[in-house]
């Protein structure tokens, strides 16, 4: 009898895990797709360019200051 109960609990846990993993994978794909769409949007692309240029200027200034 205890083995049957353990087997039943294990089967329920396995089923719940399997269905949860499938739902999780689907949600992950949705999040990934939306993140990629946001990353490639014109506003974010412009902000990335600005941040890159600012960091390059800052690193040049820092290099010059350290080499004095």
C-alpha positions as CSV (number, residue, x, y, z in Angstrom):
1,X,0.0,0.0,0.0
2,X,2.7,2.6,0.8
3,X,4.4,1.8,-2.5
4,X,1.3,2.5,-4.4
5,X,0.9,5.9,-2.6
6,X,4.6,6.7,-3.4
7,X,4.1,5.7,-7.0
8,X,0.9,7.8,-7.3
9,X,2.7,10.9,-5.8
10,X,5.7,10.4,-8.1
11,X,3.4,10.1,-11.2
12,X,1.5,13.2,-10.3
13,X,4.8,15.1,-9.7
14,X,6.2,13.9,-13.0
15,X,3.1,14.9,-14.9
16,X,3.0,18.4,-13.3
17,X,6.7,18.9,-14.1
18,X,6.2,17.8,-17.7
19,X,3.3,20.1,-18.3
20,X,5.0,23.0,-16.5
21,X,8.2,22.5,-18.6
22,X,6.1,22.7,-21.8
23,X,4.4,25.8,-20.7
24,X,7.7,27.3,-19.5
25,X,9.3,26.6,-22.9
26,X,6.5,28.3,-24.7
27,X,6.7,31.4,-22.4
28,X,10.5,31.5,-22.8
29,X,10.1,31.6,-26.6
30,X,7.6,34.4,-26.3
31,X,9.9,36.4,-24.0
32,X,12.9,35.8,-26.2
33,X,11.0,36.9,-29.3
34,X,9.8,40.1,-27.6
35,X,13.2,40.9,-26.2
36,X,14.8,40.5,-29.7
37,X,12.1,42.7,-31.2
38,X,12.8,45.4,-28.5
39,X,16.6,45.1,-28.9
40,X,16.3,45.8,-32.6
41,X,13.8,48.6,-32.4
42,X,15.0,52.0,-33.8
43,X,14.9,53.7,-30.4
44,X,17.0,51.1,-28.6
45,X,19.4,50.9,-31.6
46,X,19.9,54.6,-31.3
47,X,20.5,54.4,-27.6
48,X,23.0,51.6,-28.1
49,X,24.9,53.8,-30.6
50,X,24.9,56.7,-28.2
51,X,26.1,54.5,-25.3
52,X,28.9,53.0,-27.4
53,X,30.1,56.5,-28.5
54,X,30.0,57.8,-24.9
55,X,31.9,54.9,-23.6
56,X,34.6,55.2,-26.3
57,X,35.0,58.9,-25.5
58,X,35.2,58.1,-21.8
59,X,37.8,55.3,-22.3
60,X,39.9,57.6,-24.4
61,X,39.8,60.3,-21.8
62,X,40.7,57.8,-19.1
63,X,43.6,56.4,-21.1
64,X,45.0,59.9,-21.7
65,X,44.6,60.8,-18.0
66,X,46.4,57.7,-16.9
67,X,49.2,58.1,-19.3
68,X,50.0,61.7,-18.1
